[in-house]
Amino acid sequence: MSSSSTVVDTDPPVAETPAASPRAKRAISISAPHYHDHNRIGQPLGRVPTGRSGHQSGSVTEHQHQHDHDHEHNNQDEHGQGEPLGRSVTSGTTASRRHVPDLAFPYITTDISRGGITDEYRTETRQGYISMDDPDNGLRPVQSRLSTLHGDRFVLHNDKEKGGLGNKKLVTWLEKDPENPRNWTKFRRWVITAIASCAVIQVALSSAIVTGDFKDQAEYFGVSTEVISLTVSLTVCGFGTGPLLWSPLSELLGRRLLWAIPTFVYIIFNIPCALAPNIGCLLASRFICGFFGSAPLTLAGGTIADIWGPEERGFAIAIFAAAPYTGPVIGPLIGGFIGKYAGWRWLYWVNMISAAVVWIASLAIPETFAPALLKRRAKQLRQDSGDDSYVTEQEIFRKPLNEIVLETLIRPFEMLVTEPILLLMSLYISLVYGLLYAFFFAFPVVFGEDYGWDDAKTGLTFIPVFFGVGLALFVTPWLEKTYTAKGENVTPEDRLPGMLIGGPFVPISLFIFGWTAPPYVAPGGGSWVGPCSAGIPFGFGMVLVYFSANAYLIEAFPDYVASALAAKTVVRSAAGAAMPLFISIMFRKIGNGPAASILGAAAIIMAIIPFAFAKYGAGIRARSKRAAI
């Protein structure tokens, strides 16, 4: 429901599923054996409470919903402690539990091939720390064929490295810890949710508000409408490239600093947009605005995941899922009136003012990123006690800079080439996102040129999209409830119903829009109702498709979630940037009906993708190197 661990872009946080029951033991292990599980090869990893009372509080039980690598409970030795922990990975096609990614886990900057995955950042314990090999919440290897079948460097598989790290204590939250963001009052958390959502809406609005007065901008700079459309395209390009920087920085520095600094730069660069003496200055400033303005798009999803537990997120997810699409729809709605009555330069002044208001509010958001907060606590504990064993996983398994660059800039594109699930889902998301921006240029052709409406009146035609988005807000909580109700039997493909429901509405909206517009229905009277009403099914289908597809990618690639979301963001932004460059010409040259039908045909083809994955997705994941297995 945010692009991350620290998610890339506006990726809604997904709800985690309940912990495994003993029935999960029916699963068949497919992992390669390790030195310490030679007596357990082929056995599943059903999680059973250990004898360590300090690790078993109610909050820990709740926290076990976060990750679903299952750990086999070992026989107790004479001291009551467990034998060396056996770990393996079970097939996702069985009732076994999968690792559901915690969006607060620093995937980009942590070397999980050595450190594995830990529940450290969500666990509450009486003593405030866990051992590295804690059976319930400590380190465990990643879950993918890339590591289990081709070898990994997991430290608990390495006698030499384990010997040097065995005394380390992974710092956790205390029971009912007031510093844990999920223990803050509901009022405080809802305020943070509202601010984060408003920040996403405002930045998304900035990409489309300029469409309210393209004509006057083109005349002032002496360029064509297609050149002016670059003010939208370059901003969306900034949305796609910015998160490649903000995601790793937020893991290293925390979220609060990045809520403040990049957005301030975004605000400042609205000034040269409003005062631009030439088209070059305007276009360069718009790209910079998009690049720095993408920080809230990157941070908001992770921030909401930081403060809401899986059982509480339903309505928060519903609101956040709609935020990225509400902003672009508001843009032309208000931009038309601003351009008509105040002039095109005020489009940028109003955007700057609204951004400044939201930025001031965002300064009230405290640090919510658990790894950053616990890293500070570990440092304080080391200073106060003189005991250097207090650490966080991110500190001891920090990736070097060259690997962070690889994770951020290279692996997303490698996965696009090698992972069909990621490629096809990214293409589907990019089509839907691109169609949203296509409407910003198709509506002026139909309502401005065919009906003769001015920009202000044309902007009102986007109101039906709001109705569609509103309808989707009632469905997304139901989808979450249905998903979590499946408990231990859930698979990534159980995230697809939203796409199965919403997908057909996208091509339906396009056919309605194209074939109820002139010349097929003559202008006059209430004939505008047909193309205008197309926004309702589009808004409904758009939110459901994006929300479901995003959740599917997160769960299909739980240990490579940052790279998967980065790849999706780049492809999606490329489509959103490309659509404005040819949609107006397309509708003018071949007509409203044929143009909409071509887009509708593409939407029909894409709508087949989730049905195919619902049937064959588990088999495709089983052959993937990085997908959940």
C-alpha positions in Angstrom: 0.0 0.0 0.0 4.6 2.1 -0.2 7.5 1.7 -3.0 10.1 -0.6 0.7 11.4 -2.3 3.8 11.6 1.2 2.9 9.3 0.9 0.1 9.8 2.4 -3.3 7.0 4.8 -4.3 3.5 4.7 -3.0 3.3 1.2 -2.2 0.5 0.4 0.3 1.6 -1.7 3.2 0.3 -5.3 3.1 -1.3 -7.1 6.0 0.7 -9.9 7.5 -0.9 -13.3 8.0 -1.3 -15.3 11.2 1.4 -17.5 12.4 1.5 -21.1 11.4 -0.3 -23.9 13.2 1.0 -27.4 13.7 -0.8 -28.4 10.5 2.0 -26.7 8.6 4.1 -29.7 9.4 2.5 -31.5 6.5 4.7 -29.4 4.2 7.5 -31.1 2.3 11.0 -29.4 2.6 12.8 -28.6 -0.6 15.8 -26.8 0.9 19.4 -27.8 0.6 20.8 -29.3 3.9 23.1 -27.3 6.2 25.6 -28.6 8.7 23.3 -28.3 11.6 20.2 -29.8 10.2 21.5 -33.2 9.0 19.0 -35.0 11.3 16.1 -32.9 10.1 16.5 -32.8 6.3 13.1 -32.9 4.7 11.2 -31.9 7.9 9.1 -28.7 7.9 9.7 -25.9 10.3 6.6 -25.5 12.3 7.0 -22.8 14.9 6.5 -23.9 18.5 7.1 -21.7 21.6 10.4 -22.1 23.2 11.1 -22.5 26.9 12.5 -19.0 27.1 9.8 -17.1 28.8 11.5 -13.8 28.2 10.9 -14.3 24.5 7.3 -15.2 24.8 5.1 -12.3 25.6 1.7 -11.4 24.1 3.4 -8.8 21.9 5.9 -11.3 20.6 3.0 -13.6 19.7 1.4 -10.8 17.8 4.8 -10.0 16.2 5.1 -13.5 14.8 2.5 -12.5 12.3 5.2 -10.4 10.6 7.4 -13.1 9.2 6.5 -16.7 8.4 9.7 -18.6 8.0 8.8 -21.4 10.4 11.4 -22.8 12.9 11.4 -26.3 14.1 11.5 -26.5 17.9 14.5 -28.5 19.0 14.7 -30.9 22.0 15.8 -29.1 25.2 19.3 -29.8 26.5 20.2 -30.1 30.2 20.1 -26.4 30.6 16.7 -25.9 29.1 18.1 -24.3 26.0 17.5 -25.5 22.4 19.8 -27.5 20.3 21.3 -25.7 17.3 18.4 -24.5 15.2 17.5 -26.5 12.0 16.3 -24.3 9.2 14.9 -25.2 5.8 12.5 -23.7 3.3 9.2 -25.3 2.4 7.2 -25.2 -0.7 4.8 -22.3 -1.2 2.3 -24.7 -2.8 1.7 -26.5 0.5 0.3 -25.3 3.8 3.7 -24.1 4.9 4.3 -20.6 6.1 6.1 -18.1 3.9 8.1 -15.1 5.0 5.8 -12.1 4.6 8.1 -9.1 4.3 8.1 -6.5 7.0 8.2 -3.1 5.3 10.3 -1.8 8.1 13.1 -4.2 7.4 16.2 -2.6 5.8 16.4 -4.9 2.8 18.5 -2.6 0.7 21.3 -1.9 3.2 21.4 -5.2 5.1 23.4 -8.2 3.8 20.7 -10.8 4.2 22.7 -13.4 2.4 24.9 -13.4 5.5 22.6 -12.2 8.2 19.3 -13.6 6.9 16.0 -12.2 8.1 15.2 -11.4 11.7 12.1 -10.3 13.6 14.2 -8.1 15.8 12.5 -4.9 14.6 9.0 -6.0 15.6 9.7 -8.1 18.6 9.0 -7.0 22.2 10.8 -8.8 25.0 11.2 -8.5 28.7 14.9 -8.0 28.6 15.0 -5.8 25.5 17.2 -8.1 23.3 17.3 -11.6 21.7 20.2 -13.8 20.8 21.2 -14.1 17.2 20.1 -17.8 17.0 16.8 -17.3 18.9 14.5 -19.9 17.5 11.5 -17.6 17.2 12.8 -14.2 16.2 16.5 -14.5 15.6 18.4 -14.8 12.3 17.2 -17.2 9.7 18.1 -17.6 6.0 16.3 -16.0 3.2 13.6 -18.0 1.4 14.4 -18.4 -2.3 16.0 -21.0 -4.6 18.9 -18.5 -5.2 20.1 -19.1 -1.7 18.8 -22.5 -0.8 19.8 -24.4 -3.9 22.8 -22.4 -5.0 24.4 -21.8 -1.6 24.4 -18.8 0.7 26.7 -17.1 3.2 24.3 -17.3 6.2 26.4 -16.8 9.3 24.8 -19.6 11.3 25.9 -22.0 8.6 29.5 -20.9 9.1 31.3 -22.2 12.2 34.1 -19.6 12.0 31.9 -16.6 11.5 29.3 -17.8 14.0 32.1 -18.0 16.7 32.8 -14.3 16.4 29.1 -13.3 16.6 27.6 -15.8 18.9 27.7 -13.4 21.9 25.9 -10.6 20.2 22.5 -9.4 21.5 20.0 -8.1 19.0 18.3 -5.1 20.6 14.5 -5.3 20.5 11.6 -3.3 22.0 10.7 -3.8 25.6 7.2 -5.1 26.4 4.7 -2.3 25.9 7.5 0.0 25.0 6.3 3.6 24.7 9.0 4.3 22.1 7.7 1.6 19.8 5.7 3.5 17.1 3.0 0.8 17.1 2.3 1.5 20.8 1.6 5.1 20.3 -1.9 6.3 20.8 -4.4 5.8 17.9 -5.0 9.5 17.7 -1.3 10.2 17.1 -1.0 7.4 14.6 -4.0 8.6 12.6 -2.6 12.1 12.5 0.7 10.7 11.1 -1.3 8.6 8.6 -3.3 11.7 7.5 -0.2 13.8 7.0 1.6 11.1 5.1 -1.4 10.6 2.8 -1.8 14.3 2.2 1.8 14.5 1.3 1.3 11.8 -1.3 -1.8 13.5 -2.6 0.0 16.9 -2.9 3.0 15.5 -4.8 0.8 13.5 -7.1 -1.3 16.6 -7.7 1.8 18.6 -8.8 2.3 16.3 -11.8 -1.2 17.1 -13.3 -2.1 20.6 -12.1 -0.2 22.1 -15.0 -2.7 20.5 -17.5 -5.2 23.2 -16.3 -3.7 25.7 -18.8 -1.5 24.2 -21.5 -2.7 26.6 -24.1 -1.4 29.8 -22.5 1.9 28.2 -21.6 2.4 27.0 -25.2 1.6 30.5 -26.5 3.9 32.2 -24.0 7.0 30.1 -24.8 6.1 29.7 -28.5 6.2 25.9 -28.5 3.7 23.2 -29.4 1.3 21.5 -26.9 3.4 18.4 -27.2 6.5 20.2 -25.9 4.5 21.7 -23.0 3.3 18.2 -22.2 6.9 17.5 -21.2 6.1 19.5 -18.0 4.1 16.4 -17.0 6.3 13.7 -18.5 9.5 15.0 -16.9 7.9 15.3 -13.5 6.8 11.7 -13.7 10.3 10.7 -14.7 11.5 12.3 -11.5 9.0 10.2 -9.6 10.6 7.1 -11.1 14.2 8.0 -10.5 14.1 9.8 -7.2 13.1 6.7 -5.1 16.3 5.0 -6.3 18.2 7.4 -4.0 15.6 8.0 -1.3 15.0 4.4 -0.5 18.6 3.4 0.6 19.1 6.8 2.2 16.0 6.4 4.4 17.3 3.0 5.6 20.6 4.5 6.5 19.4 7.9 7.9 15.9 7.1 9.0 12.7 8.6 7.6 12.4 11.9 9.5 15.3 13.6 7.8 14.0 12.6 4.4 10.5 13.9 5.2 12.1 17.3 5.7 15.0 18.0 3.3 14.0 16.7 -0.1 10.5 18.1 0.1 12.0 21.5 1.0 14.1 21.4 -2.2 11.0 20.4 -4.1 9.2 23.5 -2.8 12.0 25.8 -3.7 12.2 24.6 -7.3 8.6 25.6 -7.9 9.8 29.2 -7.9 11.8 28.9 -11.1 8.8 27.1 -12.6 6.6 30.0 -11.9 9.1 32.6 -13.0 10.6 30.6 -15.9 11.9 33.0 -18.7 12.2 30.1 -21.2 11.0 26.6 -21.8 14.4 25.1 -20.9 14.2 26.5 -17.4 10.7 25.3 -16.9 11.3 21.8 -18.1 14.5 21.4 -16.0 12.9 22.7 -12.9 9.9 20.4 -13.4 12.2 17.3 -13.5 14.0 18.5 -10.3 10.6 19.0 -8.6 9.6 15.4 -9.5 12.9 14.0 -8.3 12.9 15.7 -4.9 9.1 15.5 -4.6 9.2 11.7 -4.9 10.5 11.5 -1.4 7.0 11.5 0.2 6.0 8.9 -2.4 8.8 6.7 -1.2 8.4 7.2 2.5 4.7 7.3 3.1 3.9 3.5 2.7 6.8 2.5 5.0 5.7 5.1 7.6 2.2 3.7 7.7 3.6 0.2 8.0 5.8 1.5 10.9 2.9 2.6 13.0 0.1 0.2 12.3 0.1 -3.5 13.1 -1.4 -6.0 10.7 -4.7 -6.4 12.5 -5.2 -2.6 12.5 -4.3 -1.6 9.0 -7.5 -2.2 7.1 -8.9 1.3 6.8 -5.5 3.0 6.8 -4.5 0.8 3.8 -7.8 1.7 2.1 -7.1 5.5 2.5 -3.5 5.2 1.5 -4.2 3.0 -1.6 -6.4 5.8 -3.0 -4.0 8.7 -2.2 -1.6 8.3 -5.3 -4.6 8.5 -7.6 -6.5 11.2 -5.8 -3.8 13.8 -6.3 -3.5 13.5 -10.2 -7.3 13.7 -10.4 -7.5 16.9 -8.2 -4.8 18.5 -10.4 -6.8 19.3 -13.5 -9.9 19.8 -11.5 -8.5 22.9 -9.7 -5.9 23.7 -12.4 -8.5 24.6 -14.9 -10.0 27.3 -12.7 -6.6 28.6 -11.7 -5.5 28.9 -15.3 -8.7 30.6 -16.4 -9.0 33.2 -13.6 -5.4 33.7 -12.4 -3.1 32.7 -15.3 -0.7 29.8 -15.9 2.1 31.0 -13.5 -0.3 30.7 -10.6 -0.5 27.0 -11.3 3.0 26.7 -9.9 2.5 29.3 -7.1 -0.5 27.4 -5.8 1.4 24.1 -6.0 4.2 25.6 -4.1 1.9 27.0 -1.4 0.1 23.7 -0.9 3.4 21.8 -0.8 4.7 24.2 1.9 1.6 23.7 4.0 1.9 19.9 3.8 5.7 20.2 4.4 5.2 22.2 7.6 2.7 19.5 8.8 5.2 16.7 7.9 7.8 18.3 10.2 5.6 17.0 13.1 6.2 13.4 12.0 8.7 11.8 14.4 11.1 9.1 13.5 9.1 5.9 12.9 11.6 3.6 11.3 12.3 0.8 13.8 15.8 -0.1 12.6 16.9 3.6 13.1 15.3 3.8 16.5 16.7 0.5 17.7 20.1 1.4 16.3 20.1 4.5 18.5 19.0 2.4 21.5 21.8 -0.1 20.9 24.4 2.7 20.7 23.1 4.1 24.0 23.2 0.7 25.6 26.8 0.2 24.6 27.7 3.6 26.0 25.8 3.1 29.3 26.9 -0.5 30.0 30.3 -0.7 28.3 29.0 -3.9 26.7 29.7 -3.9 22.9 27.5 -7.0 22.4 24.3 -4.8 22.0 23.7 -4.4 18.3 21.1 -4.5 15.5 21.3 -6.7 12.5 21.7 -3.7 10.2 24.8 -2.7 12.1 26.7 -6.0 12.0 25.5 -7.0 8.5 25.7 -3.6 6.8 26.2 -3.8 3.0 29.2 -2.0 1.5 28.4 0.9 -0.8 29.1 -1.0 -4.0 26.5 -3.7 -3.0 24.0 -1.0 -2.1 24.5 0.5 -5.6 24.0 -2.9 -7.1 20.9 -3.5 -5.1 19.5 -0.1 -6.1 20.5 0.4 -9.7 21.2 -3.0 -11.2 19.3 -5.7 -9.6 15.8 -4.2 -10.3 16.5 -4.4 -14.0 18.1 -7.8 -13.8 14.9 -9.1 -12.1 12.8 -7.5 -14.8 14.6 -9.7 -17.4 14.7 -12.9 -15.4 11.4 -12.8 -13.4 8.3 -13.1 -15.5 6.0 -12.4 -12.6 7.7 -9.1 -12.0 7.9 -8.2 -15.6 4.2 -8.9 -16.4 2.9 -7.3 -13.3 5.0 -4.2 -13.8 3.6 -3.9 -17.4 0.1 -4.2 -16.1 0.6 -1.6 -13.4 2.3 0.7 -15.9 -0.6 0.4 -18.3 -3.2 1.4 -15.7 -1.0 4.2 -14.4 -0.3 5.4 -17.9 -4.0 5.4 -18.7 -4.6 7.8 -15.8 -2.3 10.3 -17.4 -3.8 9.5 -20.8 -7.1 10.7 -19.6 -5.5 14.1 -18.7 -4.9 14.6 -22.4 -7.8 12.7 -23.9 -10.5 14.6 -21.8 -9.4 18.0 -23.2 -9.7 16.6 -26.8 -13.2 15.3 -26.2 -14.7 17.9 -23.9 -12.5 20.9 -24.9 -12.5 20.5 -28.7 -15.6 18.4 -29.4 -17.9 19.9 -26.8 -16.2 23.3 -26.8 -15.8 23.5 -23.0 -13.1 25.7 -21.4 -10.4 24.3 -19.2 -12.3 25.0 -16.0 -15.4 23.1 -17.1 -13.3 20.3 -18.6 -11.6 19.8 -15.2 -14.9 19.1 -13.6 -15.2 16.0 -15.8 -12.7 14.2 -13.5 -15.1 14.2 -10.6 -16.5 10.8 -11.6 -13.1 9.3 -11.1 -13.4 10.3 -7.5 -16.6 8.3 -7.2 -14.8 5.3 -8.6 -11.9 5.7 -6.2 -14.4 6.0 -3.3 -16.1 2.8 -4.3 -12.8 1.0 -4.2 -12.2 2.2 -0.7 -15.1 0.0 0.4 -13.6 -3.0 -1.3 -10.0 -2.9 -0.3 -10.7 -3.5 3.5 -12.8 -6.5 2.5 -10.0 -7.9 0.4 -7.6 -7.5 3.3 -10.1 -9.3 5.6 -10.6 -12.1 3.2 -6.9 -12.6 2.7 -6.0 -12.7 6.4 -9.0 -15.1 7.1 -7.2 -17.8 5.1 -4.6 -18.0 7.8 -1.8 -20.6 7.3 -3.1 -21.7 3.9 -2.5 -18.3 2.3 -0.3 -18.0 -0.8 0.9 -14.9 -2.8 -1.8 -15.8 -5.4 -4.4 -15.0 -2.7 -3.5 -11.4 -3.3 -4.9 -11.5 -6.9 -8.7 -11.2 -6.3 -8.5 -7.4 -6.3 -7.1 -7.6 -9.9 -9.6 -10.2 -10.9 -12.4 -7.9 -9.8 -11.1 -4.6 -10.9 -9.2 -5.5 -14.1 -12.3 -5.8 -16.4 -13.6 -2.3 -15.3 -10.6 -0.6 -16.9 -11.3 -1.7 -20.6 -15.0 -1.2 -19.9 -14.4 2.4 -19.0 -12.3 3.0 -22.1 -15.0 1.6 -24.5 -17.6 3.8 -22.7 -15.4 6.8 -23.0 -14.6 6.4 -26.7 -17.9 5.3 -28.2 -20.2 7.6 -26.3 -18.1 10.7 -27.3 -18.6 12.7 -30.5 -19.1 12.1 -33.3 -20.8 8.8 -32.3 -23.1 10.7 -29.9 -23.8 14.3 -31.1 -22.8 17.1 -28.6 -25.7 18.8 -26.9 -28.1 18.3 -24.1 -27.0 15.6 -21.7 -24.8 13.7 -24.1 -21.7 14.5 -22.1 -22.9 12.1 -19.4 -21.6 9.1 -21.4 -17.9 9.9 -21.7 -17.9 11.7 -18.3 -19.3 8.6 -16.5 -16.4 6.5 -17.8 -14.4 7.8 -14.9 -16.4 5.8 -12.4 -15.4 2.3 -13.6 -11.9 3.5 -14.4 -11.3 4.9 -10.9 -12.7 1.8 -9.3 -10.7 -0.6 -11.4 -7.5 1.4 -11.2 -7.3 1.4 -7.4 -8.1 -2.3 -7.1 -5.6 -3.3 -9.8 -2.8 -1.3 -8.4 -3.4 -2.3 -4.8 -3.7 -6.0 -5.5 -0.8 -6.1 -8.0 1.5 -4.2 -5.6 0.6 -6.6 -2.7 1.2 -9.6 -5.0 4.7 -8.4 -5.9 5.6 -7.8 -2.2 4.6 -11.3 -1.2 5.9 -13.0 -4.3 9.4 -11.5 -3.7 9.5 -11.2 0.1 13.3 -11.2 0.4 13.9 -9.0 -2.7 10.9 -6.6 -2.1 13.0 -3.4 -2.5 14.4 -4.4 -5.8 11.0 -5.7 -7.1 9.2 -2.4 -6.1 12.0 -0.3 -7.6 11.7 -2.2 -10.9 7.9 -1.7 -10.9 8.3 2.0 -10.1 10.7 2.7 -13.0 8.5 0.8 -15.5 5.3 2.5 -14.2 6.8 6.0 -14.3 8.1 5.4 -17.8 4.5 4.6 -19.0 3.1 7.6 -17.1 5.8 9.8 -18.7 5.2 8.4 -22.2 1.4 8.7 -22.4 1.2 12.5 -22.5 3.5 12.6 -25.5 1.1 11.0 -28.0 -2.4 10.6 -26.6 -3.7 13.9 -27.8 -2.4 13.3 -31.4 -3.8 9.7 -31.3 -7.3 10.8 -30.4 -7.2 13.6 -33.0 -5.8 11.6 -35.9 -7.8 8.3 -35.6 -10.9 9.4 -33.7 -12.2 9.0 -30.2 -13.7 5.5 -30.6 -10.8 3.8 -32.4 -8.2 5.4 -30.1 -10.0 4.3 -27.0 -10.6 0.9 -28.4 -6.8 0.4 -29.0 -6.2 1.3 -25.4 -9.1 -0.9 -24.3 -7.7 -3.9 -26.2 -4.4 -3.5 -24.5 -6.2 -3.4 -21.1 -8.1 -6.6 -22.0 -4.9 -8.4 -22.8 -3.3 -7.2 -19.6 -6.4 -8.2 -17.6 -5.7 -11.8 -18.5 -2.4 -11.7 -16.6 -3.8 -12.1 -13.0 -6.1 -15.0 -14.2 -3.0 -16.7 -15.6 -1.0 -16.2 -12.4 -4.0 -17.4 -10.3 -3.7 -20.7 -12.1 0.0 -21.0 -12.8 1.6 -18.6 -10.4 2.8 -21.2 -7.9 4.5 -23.2 -10.6 6.2 -20.1 -12.0 7.5 -19.2 -8.5 8.8 -22.7 -7.9 11.1 -22.2 -11.0 12.1 -18.7 -10.0 15.4 -17.9 -8.4 14.1 -15.1 -6.2 10.4 -15.6 -5.7 8.8 -17.1 -2.6 8.9 -20.9 -2.6 
